[in-house]
Amino acid sequence: MKARLLDSEAPGGKRQNLAEKLPLSTPYVVQFFPIYACNFTCKYCHHSIPKEKRKFVTDWPVMKYELYEKCISELAQFPEKIKTLRFVGMGEPLLHKDIVRMVKRAKELDVANRIEIITNGSLLTHEMSDGLIAAGLDRLVISLQGTSADKYKKVCGIDLDFNSFVDNIRYFYERKGEAVQMYLKIVDIALDDEEDKKRYFDIFGDICDTIGIENTVPIFPDVSFNKDLYKAKGIKTQFGLPMKHVKVCPQAFYTMQINPDGKIVGCYAVYYPRILDDCNERSLVDIWNGEGYMTFRRQMLDGRENVCKFCEECAINDFRIFPEDDISDYAEELKAKYKQL
Ligand SMILES: C[S@@+](CC[C@H](N)C(=O)[O-])C[C@H]1O[C@@H](n2cnc3c(N)ncnc32)[C@H](O)[C@@H]1O
């Protein structure tokens, strides 16, 4: 296998101690959530919940290009470059009709060190691959759900032409060039046994730069599959690191998510504890330094349980935390810093 196997490490690369860098004048990660829709219904994911049972996520499901254009030009006004600009959120980003144009624009304005997409890969046609490569995408992450069409049907309820799917991934890999990174990952529950694991590495191990098997973790409230995961897991994070209950959620200190309707949230929870702001009304730089974010951060430094019940019970951090991001032990000194802002 040519690809490097990632095991118990951050897929995006080495992290630095976050607490020492705070407060940040520029977010490290800006995540565009371009479309609240998915063509898969993975049984461990929020999209397995029937639509009528889902709570509020966004006022409208597809980000308008005009709003994207406003945001991307404002990102260029931050004092530093964003580290990672990511297209993901609770949906399939390649479903957005302007996705290639969005990547191209972000590249033209040079707003981030790395522009990446996390996708299920099912819409990665040759045309899509050519478009994304030409647009300047820096990293493509493909979330895999099995080593056969049968498994795709079982895990995510879709009929997939598995051979064409693999060929499409190979097409991207062979044309992307060395500057573009490609990470393929699969959820552990999609692999039956050691033989299936071997099949996974045989099929995909030579058509990506890094490859991994991630733990499926119970992070979505209301997903019925969660209870099976709780039984089986509880000791490792999604990335294979020891699980830890963090007192202070660090996400709002370094990330910004822009929802399809322009509402800004400071975390990747599907039902947010709070909408922090709205970029239809204010600029992203003002929002990052504004009262919505600052009040939330100050409250968070007193501990998750002091923010709201939702944050107290949220499993995302516990199952996704990297040790470098845990700012809990620095809360007192950070409180003094954030008080002055
Ligand atoms: C929600 S999806 C959205 C992006 C895109 N549709 C995709 O499939 O990559 C983002 C990523 O979260 C992962 N994911 C979703 N639910 C998860 C869970 N309960 N445990 C671990 N990973 C999960 C998916 O496998 C995927 O890699």
The ligand as an ORCA input file, in Angstrom:
! r2SCAN-3c Opt
* xyz 0 1
  C     -21.626     14.366      8.334
  S     -20.487     14.016      7.035
  C     -20.761     15.356      5.939
  C     -19.828     15.411      4.770
  C     -20.006     14.413      3.669
  N     -21.367     14.154      3.345
  C     -19.258     13.115      3.958
  O     -19.855     12.064      3.910
  O     -18.057     13.211      4.209
  C     -18.923     14.435      7.719
  C     -18.120     13.318      8.259
  O     -18.591     12.967      9.540
  C     -18.463     11.567      9.687
  N     -19.412     11.140     10.708
  C     -20.722     11.420     10.748
  N     -21.282     10.862     11.827
  C     -20.304     10.241     12.504
  C     -20.262      9.485     13.702
  N     -21.346      9.274     14.422
  N     -19.074      8.968     14.074
  C     -17.964      9.192     13.356
  N     -17.939      9.900     12.204
  C     -19.104     10.410     11.789
  C     -18.791     11.024      8.314
  O     -18.331      9.719      8.114
  C     -18.082     12.029      7.460
  O     -16.750     11.652      7.314
*
